[in-house]
C-alpha cells in the first residue's frame, strides 16, 4: 500500500492514537487526511481536513462517505473505554457504549467506505484493536468484549474484502499513553510508536501489528492451554 499521494480518513483523530495516526499519514506523504471528529469546532491539527463524524450516527457516517469519496485508506480508531461497567455489579451502560462505538461504529464506517475503497483500487482498512481482544479483563470487561468483537469483525472484513484488493490491518497494543489509559499505573507504549508501526505495516502490506511485547506474548499464548493466572492489560 503506497501512502504517498493518497487520501485517508482517520476516525477519532483529534487526540491520542488517532491524532498520531493522522500526523503519521501526513509525514509519510499522504496528500489529504480527513480528521473524523465528533465536533470539528474543537479544532484539529494543521494540515488535516476536519470532518464531522460520530461513528454511532448513521446519517453522519453516510455524509462522511459522500464527502470523503477520494480516500484509499480508512483507519477506524474512534473508541471508548466503557470502564464504568463492573463485572459483577451495577449497570451495563458503559459496556453498551463501548460496543456501540468500538464494534458497531467500526462496522458502520467499514460498511460505508468499503465500496469507496473498491472504487479507488482497493486501498487499506485499518482497525485499532487491543491486546484485550484476546484476554479477558475483569477490571474493564465491557471494553475487552467490544475489542474481541471488533477483532472478529476485522477478520470477517479481511475475508470479505480480499476480492476487491483491500488490505485489512488489525493493530493490537497493550496500554498506550493516552487519556483512555491515564488511570492505569503500568508500562505504556507511545501513540506515535503505534502509528509508526502501522505506517510500516501499510507500506509492507502486513495484515497485523503487534505493537509491544505484552501484546506479542498474548497472541502467542492463544494456542496454550487455559489457566487461572491473571492476564495482561489493554
DRENLOLUM-655510 format. One record per residue (C-alpha): residue in one letter; x, y, z. Coordinates in steps of 0.25 Angstrom, whole numbers, plus 5000, padded with zeros to 4 digits. Each point is the difference from the previous one (the first is absolute). Example, Ala and Ser with C-alpha at 12.3 -4.5 7.8 and 13.67 -1.06 7.14 Angstrom:
REM DRENLOLUM-655510
A504949825031;S500650144998;
//
This chain:
REM DRENLOLUM-655510
X500050005000;X500650134996;X499750115010;X500750114992;X499050084992;X498849935006;X498750065007;X499749945013;X498950005011;X500349995015;X498949995010;X500250055014;X501150094994;X500050115010;X500949945011;X500849885004;X500249894990;X499150064990;X500850135000;X501349924999;X499449924988;X499650124993;X501350075002;X500849874996;X499250004987;X500450144996;X501449975004;X500049884991;X499550084988;X498550005000;X499550114992;X498750025008;X499649945014;X498550025004;X500050015015;X498749945005;X499550065013;X498750025007;X500250155001;X500950074989;X499850135008;X501049955010;X501050004989;X501049904994;X501550014997;X500550094989;X500049934987;X498849915003;X498650014993;X499050005012;X498849914997;X498849995010;X499849855003;X499449945012;X500149854996;X498749975008;X499250094991;X499649944987;X499750134993;X501450055003;X500649884995;X499350014987;X500350144999;X501549985003;X500049894989;X499450104990;X501050105003;X501349925001;X499849924987;X501450014996;X500649925012;X500849874998;X500449995015;X499049995011;X500549995014;X498949965010;X500650065013;X498850065007;X499749935013;X499650015015;X500449925012;X498749965006;X500749995014;X498750045007;X499549864999;X500449915011;X500149854998;X499149955012;X499250135004;X499350124994;X499450044987;X500549974986;X499950144994;X501650014998;X500149864994;X498850034990;X500750134996;X501349934998;X499349904991;X499350114992;X501350084998;X501149904999;X499249894993;X498850054993;X500750134997;X501149934993;X499049924993;X499250114995;X501250084995;X500649884993;X498749974993;X499850144995;X501550014995;X500249864994;X499450044987;X500850134999;X501349925003;X499649904989;X499750114990;X501450075003;X500849874998;X499849925013;X500850085009;X500149975015;X499149995012;X500750015014;X499349965013;X500650045013;X499849885009;X500649965013;X500849905008;X498649995007;X499549944987;X500649875005;X500050015015;X498850015010;X500150125009;X499250005013;X500350145002;X499450054987;X499249894994;X499250084991;X501250064993;X500649864998;X498749944995;X499950124990;X501449984995;X499849854999;X498850024991;X500850104992;X501149904998;X499049904995;X499450114991;X501450034994;X500249864996;X498750004993;X500350124993;X501349954996;X499449884994;X498850084993;X500950114994;X501149914995;X499449994986;X499950154999;X501550015003;X499850075013;X501149985011;X499449995014;X500950025011;X499849975015;X500850095009;X500249945015;X500650075011;X500049995015;X500050135008;X500250124992;X500450135006;X498750084997;X498850055008;X499349874999;X501049935009;X500450125009;X499449935012;X501049884998;X501349995007;X500749914991;X501150004988;X499450074988;X500450014986;X499950134993;X498950044990;X501150044990;X500649865001;X498749944997;X499850094988;X501449984994;X499949855001;X498650014993;X500650084989;X501149904998;X498949894999;X499350084990;X501250024991;X500449855001;X498549944999;X500149945013;X498749955006;X500350025015;X500750095009;X500449955014;X500550125006;X500749965013;X500649885007;X498849985008;X499149994988;X500949904993;X500049915012;X498550015001;X499949964985;X501049885002;X499249955012;X498749984993;X500549864996;X500349975014;X499149925010;X499150085008;X500550045014;X499550085012;X501150105000;X499750154998;X500250054986;X500750134995;X499350134998;X499450084989;
//
